[in-house]
Amino acid sequence: MYRAVGEDYYIVRSTGNGYRSEKRGGARIELYVLFSGRQILGVEMGEHEESQGRSGVARVLSDEYLAQFKVNIDNVVFKYKDEGSFDFDTTAEATYTQNGILEAVTIAVNAYKAYLGG
C-alpha cells in the first residue's frame, strides 16, 4: 500500500489470476487501486499475462471496463469466483480474465479495509 504524502489518497497494488491452461498455468493480472476515504477513485491495469487477441479479453482489460469499480466500498460486496455473484458487468469470452480482475480488486479492498480498521 502506498500513501500520497500530505494527502488522503492510497494506492494498493494487487494481483489476480486470469486464464489458466495446462501449458501456461495461471495468467497474472496486476492492478493498482486508488482509494480516498471509503471510495475507489480508480483502477489502473498494471502488468498482465493475458492475451488480448479475443475481443472479450481486450474489453475487460480496458479503462472503460475498469471504471465500473469506482464505487463506495461499503455499498458493494466484493466477491469473486465461486464465492457468489457480483454486481459488475460480465463479458463473454473473458470469464477467467474478469474473475482475475475482480479477485485483484477484492484483495485490494480487503487490504485497504483492514488498514482502515474495518
C-alpha positions in Angstrom: 0.0 0.0 0.0 1.2 3.5 -0.9 0.0 6.8 0.6 0.3 10.1 -1.2 2.4 12.4 1.1 0.2 15.1 2.7 -3.0 13.7 1.0 -5.7 11.2 1.9 -5.1 9.0 -1.2 -3.9 5.4 -1.0 -2.8 3.1 -3.8 -3.0 -0.7 -3.3 -1.1 -2.9 -5.8 -2.8 -6.2 -6.1 -2.8 -9.3 -8.4 -5.3 -11.9 -9.5 -5.2 -15.0 -11.7 -6.6 -14.9 -15.2 -6.9 -17.5 -17.9 -5.3 -20.9 -17.0 -4.2 -23.6 -19.3 -2.2 -26.8 -18.7 0.7 -25.4 -20.7 0.9 -21.9 -19.2 -0.5 -22.1 -15.7 -2.3 -19.0 -14.4 -2.0 -15.7 -16.1 -1.0 -13.0 -13.6 -3.1 -9.8 -13.7 -1.7 -6.8 -11.7 -3.9 -3.8 -10.8 -3.4 -0.5 -8.9 -6.5 0.5 -7.0 -6.7 4.2 -5.8 -8.7 4.9 -2.7 -9.8 8.1 -0.8 -11.9 7.7 2.3 -14.3 4.8 1.6 -14.3 5.4 -2.2 -12.5 3.7 -5.0 -11.4 6.6 -7.2 -9.9 4.4 -10.0 -8.4 1.1 -11.1 -5.4 1.0 -13.4 -4.1 -2.0 -15.2 -0.5 -2.9 -14.3 1.4 -5.7 -16.0 -0.5 -8.8 -17.1 0.0 -12.0 -19.0 -3.4 -12.1 -20.7 -3.7 -12.4 -24.4 -5.7 -9.5 -25.9 -6.4 -11.4 -29.1 -10.0 -12.1 -28.2 -12.4 -9.1 -28.1 -13.9 -10.1 -24.7 -10.4 -10.1 -23.1 -9.5 -6.8 -24.6 -12.7 -5.3 -23.3 -12.2 -6.3 -19.7 -8.6 -5.0 -19.7 -9.8 -1.6 -20.9 -10.1 1.6 -18.9 -13.8 1.7 -19.7 -14.4 -1.7 -18.0 -12.2 -0.9 -15.0 -14.1 2.4 -14.5 -17.1 0.4 -13.2 -15.2 -0.2 -10.0 -15.3 3.4 -8.9 -17.7 2.8 -6.0 -18.1 3.3 -2.3 -16.5 0.2 -0.7 -19.3 0.0 1.8 -22.1 -0.3 -0.8 -20.7 -3.4 -2.7 -20.0 -6.9 -1.6 -16.8 -7.8 -3.4 -16.7 -11.5 -4.2 -15.0 -13.5 -7.0 -15.1 -17.0 -8.5 -17.3 -19.3 -6.5 -17.9 -17.0 -3.5 -21.1 -15.7 -5.1 -22.4 -13.3 -7.6 -21.4 -9.7 -8.1 -22.9 -6.6 -9.5 -20.3 -5.8 -12.1 -20.6 -6.2 -15.9 -19.6 -9.5 -17.3 -18.3 -10.3 -20.8 -18.5 -13.4 -22.8 -15.1 -15.0 -23.8 -13.4 -13.4 -20.8 -14.7 -15.2 -17.7 -11.2 -16.1 -16.3 -9.9 -12.7 -17.0 -12.7 -10.8 -15.3 -12.6 -13.2 -12.3 -8.9 -12.4 -12.1 -9.6 -8.6 -12.2 -12.4 -9.0 -9.6 -10.0 -11.1 -7.4 -7.3 -8.4 -7.5 -9.9 -5.6 -6.7 -11.3 -7.7 -3.9 -7.9 -8.3 -2.4 -7.1 -4.6 -2.6 -10.4 -3.6 -1.0 -10.0 -6.1 1.8 -6.4 -4.9 2.5 -7.5 -1.3 2.5 -10.4 -2.0 4.8 -8.1 -3.8 7.2 -5.8 -0.8 7.1 -8.7 1.4 8.0 -9.7 -0.9 10.8 -12.8 -2.5 9.2 
